[in-house]
Amino acid sequence: MKTAAIVLSSLLLATTAFASGAPAAPAKPDLAKGGAIASQVCAACHTADGSRGSPANPILAGQHPEYLAKQLAEFKSGKRKNAIMQGMATPLSEDDMRNVAAFYASKTAKPGFAKNKDTVVLGEKIWRGGIADRSIPACAGCHGPTGSGMPVQYPRLGGQHGDYVEAQMVAFRSGARANNAVMTGVAAKMNDKEIKAVSDYIAGLR
């Protein structure tokens, strides 16, 4: 009788858990599978480890995995517009995106450098303090003093290619990139000189 009671109790607990609809914990990302996708699909533009390829393409090494997976999902859905990236992301499943994002996040990006010494002061001023008279917030307020970002919410920017950051800021300003309302609002208030200065400053952050 005691054994039967234990079995019945276990069945009732299992039934209750099933009925509650509690979601199963997501599988742990598979770095090996992510690495395979990276080498087959991503490496041509982003290099094998996602570090310091063409300045026109983002550095992926060390980026927050949640942010990378979100961007891939938005390329796939068309929320973020880029014909090449949509073509690359479309065949990927959610697990594929999580795996490749975790792979790149596990890598360490090499440090970068600002290129224009004449605009470093302006770039630092915008990064640390914003532009008060136009209600432009400090970049560091969301992305952190060193550009480390915040998982899920804000990407790591420190050391990112200045050319890539500048292109994204211009795209936010024009509306060509429309998958972040906050950045659209910030970039809309900035002129070319300010965008170029802060983008170059970001490249040297560490």
C-alpha positions in Angstrom: 0.0 0.0 0.0 2.8 2.4 0.9 4.5 1.8 -2.6 1.2 2.4 -4.4 0.7 5.6 -2.4 4.1 6.9 -3.4 3.5 6.1 -7.1 0.0 7.7 -7.0 1.6 10.8 -5.4 4.2 11.0 -8.1 1.7 10.7 -10.8 -0.4 13.5 -9.2 2.6 15.8 -9.0 3.5 15.1 -12.6 -0.1 15.8 -13.7 -0.2 19.0 -11.8 3.0 20.3 -13.3 1.8 19.4 -16.8 -1.6 21.0 -16.2 0.0 24.2 -14.9 1.6 24.7 -18.3 5.0 25.5 -16.9 7.3 26.0 -19.8 10.3 23.7 -20.1 13.7 25.4 -19.5 15.3 26.2 -22.9 18.1 23.9 -23.9 21.6 25.2 -23.1 23.2 26.7 -26.3 25.5 24.3 -28.2 28.7 26.1 -28.9 29.9 23.4 -31.3 26.8 23.7 -33.4 27.0 27.5 -33.2 30.6 27.3 -34.4 29.7 25.2 -37.3 27.0 27.7 -38.4 29.5 30.5 -38.0 32.1 28.8 -40.2 29.6 27.9 -42.9 27.4 30.9 -43.0 28.9 33.9 -41.2 32.7 33.7 -41.5 32.9 35.2 -45.0 31.7 38.6 -43.7 32.4 38.4 -40.0 35.6 36.3 -39.8 35.8 32.9 -38.1 35.7 34.3 -34.6 33.7 37.5 -35.3 36.6 39.8 -34.5 37.9 42.8 -36.5 36.8 41.9 -40.1 35.8 44.6 -42.6 34.9 47.9 -40.9 31.6 47.8 -42.8 30.5 44.8 -40.9 30.0 44.6 -37.1 32.4 42.9 -34.7 30.5 40.0 -33.2 33.0 38.6 -30.8 32.1 39.3 -27.2 28.6 40.7 -28.1 25.8 39.8 -25.7 24.2 36.6 -27.0 20.6 37.8 -26.3 21.3 40.9 -28.5 22.7 38.8 -31.3 19.9 36.4 -31.3 17.4 39.2 -31.3 19.0 40.9 -34.3 19.0 37.6 -36.2 15.3 37.1 -35.5 14.6 40.6 -36.7 16.6 40.2 -39.9 14.6 37.0 -40.5 11.2 38.6 -39.9 12.1 41.7 -41.9 11.8 44.1 -38.9 15.4 45.0 -39.4 16.1 45.5 -43.1 19.1 44.1 -44.8 18.7 41.8 -47.9 22.0 39.9 -47.3 21.3 39.3 -43.6 17.7 38.4 -44.2 18.9 35.7 -46.7 21.4 34.4 -44.1 19.0 34.4 -41.2 15.9 33.0 -42.9 17.0 29.3 -42.9 18.0 29.5 -39.2 15.8 28.1 -36.4 15.5 29.7 -33.0 18.0 27.1 -31.7 20.4 27.9 -34.5 20.2 31.6 -33.7 20.8 30.9 -30.0 23.7 28.6 -30.8 25.6 30.9 -33.1 24.9 33.9 -30.9 26.4 32.0 -27.9 29.4 31.0 -30.0 30.3 34.6 -30.9 29.6 35.8 -27.4 32.1 33.3 -26.1 34.9 34.9 -28.1 37.0 37.9 -27.0 37.2 40.9 -29.4 40.5 42.5 -30.0 40.7 46.2 -28.9 40.2 49.0 -31.4 41.4 52.5 -31.7 39.9 55.9 -32.6 41.3 57.3 -35.8 40.7 61.0 -35.6 42.4 62.7 -32.8 40.7 66.0 -33.7 37.2 64.8 -32.7 38.0 62.7 -29.7 37.0 65.4 -27.2 33.7 65.9 -28.9 33.1 62.2 -29.1 33.9 61.7 -25.4 31.6 64.6 -24.5 28.7 63.1 -26.3 29.4 59.6 -25.0 29.7 60.7 -21.4 27.4 63.7 -21.2 25.1 63.8 -24.2 24.1 67.1 -25.7 21.9 68.9 -23.1 20.5 71.7 -25.2 19.0 69.2 -27.7 18.0 66.7 -25.0 20.4 64.1 -26.4 21.2 61.6 -23.6 24.7 60.3 -22.8 25.5 57.2 -24.7 27.1 55.8 -21.5 23.7 55.9 -19.8 22.6 52.9 -21.7 25.8 51.3 -23.1 27.9 51.8 -19.9 31.0 54.0 -19.4 33.3 51.5 -21.2 30.7 50.5 -23.8 30.1 47.1 -22.2 26.3 47.4 -22.8 23.6 45.6 -20.9 22.5 42.0 -21.8 19.1 41.9 -23.7 18.6 45.6 -23.7 21.7 47.4 -25.0 24.6 46.0 -27.2 28.3 46.1 -26.3 29.8 49.0 -28.3 33.3 49.4 -26.9 35.8 48.7 -29.6 33.2 48.3 -32.4 34.2 49.5 -35.8 33.7 53.2 -36.0 32.6 53.0 -39.7 29.9 50.5 -38.8 28.6 52.5 -35.8 28.4 55.6 -38.0 26.5 53.8 -40.7 24.0 52.5 -38.2 23.5 55.9 -36.6 22.9 57.4 -40.0 20.4 54.6 -40.8 18.6 55.2 -37.5 18.4 58.9 -38.3 17.0 58.3 -41.8 14.6 55.6 -40.8 16.3 53.0 -42.9 16.9 51.1 -39.7 13.8 51.1 -37.6 14.1 48.3 -35.1 14.9 50.5 -32.1 12.7 53.6 -31.3 15.1 55.0 -28.7 18.0 55.0 -31.1 15.9 56.5 -33.9 15.0 59.4 -31.5 18.6 60.0 -30.5 20.1 59.9 -33.9 17.4 62.2 -35.3 18.8 65.0 -33.2 22.4 64.5 -34.2 24.3 66.1 -37.1 26.9 64.3 -39.3 29.9 65.8 -37.3 28.5 64.6 -34.0 27.7 61.1 -35.3 31.1 60.7 -36.8 32.9 62.0 -33.6 31.1 59.7 -31.2 31.4 56.7 -33.6 35.1 57.1 -33.8 35.4 57.6 -30.0 33.4 54.3 -29.5 36.0 52.5 -31.6 38.7 53.2 -29.0 36.6 52.4 -25.9 37.8 49.5 -23.8 
